[in-house]
Amino acid sequence: MNMTSRRGYGRPAIVWQEVGLGVLTVVEQLRQEAGRLYRRCGCRGEDGKQLGFSCPTLKQDRQHGRWYFAVQVEGLEGKRVRVRRGGYASEELARRALAEFRQLPSAEVLSRMWTVRRFLEFWLEYLEENGLLRPSALLSYQRAVRSFLIPELGHYRLSKLRVKQVQRAMDRICRHQVRGGRLIAASTVHQIRAVLRSALSDARRRGLVGFNAAWRLRMPGGARAHPVVWSPTRESAWRETGIRPRVACWEIAHLARFLEQMQDDRLFALWWLVGLRGPRRGELAALRWRDLDFASAELTIREQIVVINGVEHLGPPKSAAGVRVLALDETSVKIMWAHWRAEQVRRGGVAPDPDDPIFTYDDGRQVKPDWLTRRFRKLCAGLDLPPVRLHDLRHGAVSLAGAAGVPLKVMQTDAGHSSPVTTVEVYQHVFAETAHRSVAETASLLLSHAKLRLNLEGASQA
């Protein structure tokens, strides 16, 4: 491409002898990067809309309206964005503001022009496009952002977001009412704050903010819902009043009665596994015959199915610790063998393929996690047992292992928990049998060292 330079009006100019589409694109980009100045006003026409650039007074009166500048800068992920600033009294002030704006670092430019809403929407899109979250976690993040964070904080400039503004927003969220007129749970508020903290941490890594305004907040207290055991007293109160604990798990006798009644159900092997070993429902639905090793008596959990808005997503378990190998006892192996033979009969004598799902509907299709929950609820309705959720059998399996004296590390690994704290504080409960046996053993140890003279006759009469 040949170019010649000529001077006119006291400054150099470029004469293009060959002009193509590529050249015009470069010239337009350079012009946008350099920025442009323009004038507009707030006058309104007969329809009530602002005239903006088309106001006839702008051509007649040089003092009418205000000056603005527009410039394109490089945004996040390499995408160019247009920035507009205005309200200047003269062209010289707008030109000076444009020059100062162009000297700012790109990250500071973006933080000044982006609102919290705009960044949160970009952040969610970034997480989704790069597959950084499980589908269920992404849905939870989207609900927190769109239902709470954007309405409360979306209008603030990202660079001007301060702790006091976030604190006021969290205080308002704490007063939010959910279905039934109850206040939003403290655990939900903590989850919303965790989402905002994660987003602002990402903004800080990108250089858009200097600190995380979601740290050091005064957050509501409140314990999470810990399941309790359906003791005889609680069961009697429930039968008399209909009032039940928020979350509860069965006693060992309840679980035994359920499994006895389910022996003729075609999914008895599934109910046995969830009652004894406690895998998640999505993990059960994703099991395939290749995951079951009869020779080694082991079941490998490597995937789970999650249903989001009616769409099934197959992926890894809830956490890295969810990928695990469950040892099976002799009874469990026999039950799984019986299930394998039943599947062979259903297929007309053809053995199941290793890639086929272990648990299916009557027509051979893979079961869905939501259907398992509904099926469990329907089966329990006809057994006159205290109400529990399918997930509560997972709590009961951990508690059952604790009652049997299984070491904590083994219980944590079998449950697929990242931390033993979750296993102990949330999932393990003390059955009455375990409590009485423990106190008897403790008292026996004490009495082996302390020789007491006890009048048992008087105690028995009392």
PEJO-V977715 format. One record per backbone hydrogen bond with DSSP energy under -0.5 kcal/mol. NH is the residue of the N-H (numbers start at 1). CO is the residue of the C=O. Records with the same first field share a line. If there is no record, write none. Layout:
NH=CO / CO
//
This chain:
4=15
6=13
8=11
11=8
13=6
15=4
16=14
17=2 / 15
20=18
24=20
25=21
26=22
27=23
28=24
29=25
30=26
31=27
32=28
33=29
34=30
35=31
36=70
38=68
40=66
41=52
45=49
48=45
51=43
52=41 / 43
54=51
55=52
58=55
59=56
60=56
61=57
62=60
64=61
66=40
67=88
68=38
69=85
70=36
71=83
72=32
73=81
75=73 / 79
78=75
79=76
81=73
83=71
85=69
87=67
88=67
94=90
95=91
96=92
97=93
98=94
99=95
100=96
101=97
102=98
103=99
104=101
109=105
110=106
111=107
112=108
113=109
114=110
116=156
117=154
119=115
120=116
121=117
122=118
123=119
124=120
125=121
126=122
127=123
128=124
129=125
130=126
131=128
132=127
133=127
138=134
139=135
140=136
141=137
142=138
143=139
144=140
145=141
146=142
147=143
148=144
149=144
150=145
152=148
153=149
154=149 / 150
156=153
158=114
159=111
160=157
161=158
166=162
167=163
168=164
169=165
170=166
171=167
172=168
173=169
174=170
175=171 / 172
176=173
178=182
181=178
182=179
184=176
189=185
190=186
191=187
192=188
193=189
194=190
195=191
196=192
197=193
198=194
199=195
200=196
201=197
202=198
203=199
204=200
205=201
206=202
207=204
208=203
209=203
213=211
215=212
219=217
226=224
227=225
228=247
230=249
231=229
235=231
236=232
237=233
238=234
239=235
240=236
241=237
242=238
249=228
255=251
256=252
257=253
258=254
259=255
260=256
261=257
262=258
263=260
265=262
268=265
270=267
271=267
272=268
273=269
274=270
275=271
276=272
277=273
278=273
284=280
285=281
286=282
287=283 / 284
289=356
290=354
291=288
292=289
293=291 / 298
294=292
297=293
298=293
299=326
300=291
301=299 / 324
302=300
304=315
305=282
306=313
308=306 / 311
309=307
311=308
313=306
315=304 / 313
322=319
323=320
324=301 / 322
326=299
327=325
328=297
333=329
334=330
335=331
336=332
337=333
338=334
339=335
340=336
341=337
342=338
343=339
344=340
345=341
346=342
347=343
348=345
349=344
350=344
356=353
358=287
360=358
361=365
364=361
367=359
372=368
373=369
374=370
375=371
376=372
377=373
378=374
379=375
380=376
381=377
382=378 / 379
383=380
385=380
393=389 / 390
394=391
395=391
396=392
397=393
398=394
399=395
400=396
401=397
402=398
403=399
404=400
405=402
406=401
411=407
412=408
413=409
414=410
415=411
416=412 / 413
417=412
422=419
423=419
424=420
425=421
426=422
427=422
428=423
431=429
435=431
436=432
437=433
438=434
439=435
440=436
441=437
442=438
443=439
444=440
445=441
446=442
447=443
448=444
449=446
450=446
451=449
452=450
454=452
456=454
459=455
460=456
461=457
462=458
//
